[in-house]
Amino acid sequence: MFFPLCFSAQKIENIFGDKTEIYFSFDFNSKSKMDMVSKLISIDHKSSKEKIYAYANKTEFSEFLKLEIDYKIEEEAIYKPNNSTRSTWDYYPSYAEYESMMQAFADSFPSICQLHNLGTLSSGHKILAVQISDNVGLDENEPSFLYTSSMHGNELTGYVLMLRLIDEILNGYGTNNSYTYLVNEVDIWINPLANPDGAYASGNNSVSGATRNNANSVDLNRNYPDIIDGPNPDGNSWQQETVIFLDLADSVHFNLSCNLHTGAEVFNYPWDRWSNLAADDDW
Ligand SMILES: [Zn+2]
């Protein structure tokens, strides 16, 4: 369906209802215009060459409407509560359970695990990370590694996988050779939930209703300094979450890090921005 421009403001209100972001699709095969479109809206990871799936807040969607591209509003996957328990790892914890799990990791394994509150958001949600290493807290001559998951608040597979990984490593230390080696030789940091305001957008008891964006309807994955477009590529000021992670990168020298999303099998070139080979490509 196509909506004339003059109706777009009211149309946007009707389309959004009480939502802060919508999910939609459209056919698109213009490689040359892709860069322009991807600056207006957030392209979802599962998009193909011809069919684009995307998220937009109201401002972004009104810009998209100006392109006069036919689109379709899509249903988002709903996280359904089930009867599983934490012990099967087939389960999304409540926000309070998440905080207490992170605290319990540190309390149960104090010699190899420390809990860090990297920052508290206006909502009261915390950006938490555990640091796992032998002699944890001592600055040793070891490489530092960071896993951070779910900066898109509705991409939550990695959230549970990271909690499970923490549990596995801590319980495997001293018995599992691989985990023992990693803990002894690496300074491991794991942040299971980088966008708690998005994940718990509908309340702290459930991730049903999770949003991609943060509480300000900003896509955190477009909010970082960009190698081509400068410090504020999305036109928004740095969000609290962004500042927290920029500060972390300033205070811990991570030799390697991995940022987990959900929805497709994608591995990005360094910078996630251009196809130039990285400076250490030979290595
Ligand atoms: Zn993502």
Residues whose N, C-alpha, C, O or C-beta is under 5 A from the ligand:
A	BS01	ZN	H152 E155 H261 T262
